[in-house]
Amino acid sequence: RSDTCEVASTAASLAVTAPTPRFAYVANYDYPFGTTISGFAIGSDGSLTPTNPPTFPTGRSPASIVVDPTGRFLYTANYIGPAPISGFTIGSSGALTPTTPPTFGVNNSYPMTLVMHPSGRFLYTNNLISHAVAGFVIGSNGELTAMPEVPAFSPSSMTIDPSGQLLFANTGVVLRVDPVTGAREFDEAGIARG
């Protein structure tokens, strides 16, 4: 197919999909002025239909989006301003409703990436100001409770292995993740080598 679908951005930064029913969301980064996510329903033929409404407000310059494994919650890392993480519940139509409270994290921490633990119980982001990895416990209503930060040399990108035991930062830092508490600590090697 060669169909196109417009988003409300000239600089979309990331798209993610949610589990069944299937929806796609695009971060409308537009540094430094973007403040929305575009939502789409994914048809059985792969076509995209805008949700109603087609966009949802976030903090400034949403740089990253993650959806929890159950498809109930969506979070954005907002690169600029006093609302570093926005949280939403995903409705049956794909519409997003802000969580209570709607934002989380340390003011002006410049997060660029979000990583969801495979269990869906923990969320991690970078903090470029404190040069650390911040972690949150995800509550039953999508609210986030902060865990202590762990130094990681200002990572701008991170990923977690499928087992949820190791978190890797693009600075070479490897953190071991406790599957019960979500706490992070340096792996025995501390820094990836080779």
N, C-alpha and C positions, 0 to 999 in steps of 0.2 A: 504494500500500500504506500501511497505517497501523500496521504492526507497530512495536513498540518493542524496544529492547535496552538492558539496564541496564549501567552502568559503575560501577566501584568508587569513585565520587567524587560529591560534591555540588557541585564546582566544577571541572569538566573544562576545561582551557585550550586544547587544540588537538587536532585529529585529522588524521592523515596516512594515505595509502595507499601500499602498496608495489606494484611492478610484478608481473606474472604469476609464480607464482600470487598472486592478489590477497588482500592482508590490509590491515586498518585498525588503527591504534593510536591510543589516546586518552591524553593526559597528564592524570593525576589530580592536579591542582595543589593543591587544598585548602590554601591558605596558612594557617599555616606548617607543616602536618603531613602533607601528601600525600607519599607516597614510592613511588608505583607508576605503571605504564602498564597500561592494559587492552588486550588484543589480540583481534581478531576476524577470522575468515575471511569473505570476501564471496562469497555464493552467486551463481549465474548470474542469479537473479531479484533480486539486490540485497539479499537477506536477510543478516543478520549472525549468526554463530555464534561464541561465545567460543572462543578457543584453549585448549589444555591445556598448562599451567595458564592461567587467565583473566587473571591479573595478573603483572607482573614488577617486582621492586624496582629503584628508582632512588635518586638522592640526594634531598634534601628539596625539595619544591615544584617538580616538573618543569614548566617554563613553556613549553617549546618542544620540538618533535620534528622531525627531518628523517631521510629515508631516502635513501641514495645511489642514483644512477640505475640501478644494476644490481640493486637490491633485496637486496644482501648485508648491508648494515650500517645500523643505526639509532642515532641519537644523541639525547640529551636535554640541554637546558640546565636545570640544577637551580639555582633562584634562591637557595636558602639553603644555607649550610654549606660544608664542606671538600671537596666533590666537585662542582665546577661543571659538568662534562660527564660523562655516563655513556655508554659505548659498548657496542653489542650486535651479534652476528651474528644474522641472521634464518634460522631453519631452514626446511626444506621444509613443515613443518606450521604455520609462523607463530610457533613458540615462539622466544623470545629467549634467547641465551646471552651473558653478559658477555664483552667482549673482554679481552685480557691486555695491559696492566693494564685494570681495569674503569672507572677514572675518569681524567680529564685536566683540565688547566687550573690556573689560579691560585686558591688557596684564597680563599673569601669574596669573589669578584669580582662576585657578583650578576648573572649572565647572564640575560637575558630572551628572547633570540632566537638562533636558529641559522640560518645560510644555507649551503646546499650549492652549491658551484661546479658548473655544468652538466657539467663533465668528470668529476665524482665524485672528483677528486683532492685537493680542498681544502675545508676547513670554516672558517666564520667565525662569531664570536660577539661580543657586546658585553661590555665590562668597565666596569661603572658606577663602580667605585672609582678606576680609573686614567683614566677618561673616554676610552677607546680602543676600537679594533676589534682583537680578537685573531684570529690566523689559525693554522691547523694543516694540515700535510700528512698525508693519509690513507695509511697503509701497507697492504701487501698483506693483512694480517690484521685490518685495521680500527683498528690502533693510531694514535694522533695524535702528531705531532711539532710542537711549538710553533714558530711564526715570531715575529719581533719584532712588538710591538704598534704601531699607528699611532694618533696622537691623533685624536679625532673628536667632542669635546664631549659625551660621555656619551649616545650613542644608545641608545634603548630598542627600536628597531625598525630593521631593515635589509632590503634586497632586492638581488638581483644581476640584471643584464639577461641575456636569454637567450643572448647571445653569450659571456657570462662575462668581458667586458672592463671593466665598470663596476659598482662596488658603491655603492649609495645608502643613506645613513643618514637617519633622520627629523630629524636636526639640520641638514640642508642640506648636509652634507659629501658630496662625490663622490670616490671613490677609484678610480684606475685599477688594474686587476688584471693582473699578468703571467701569461699563460696557461701558461708553462712552469714557473715557480717558485711561483706563487700569491701572490707578494709584492704588497703594496698600497702605493700612493703617491698623494699628492694629484693630482687631475686638474689640467690647466692652470688652470682656473677656480678649483679648490680648494673653493669653496663654491657650491652651486647658487643661482642668482638668478632672480627673476621668478616 
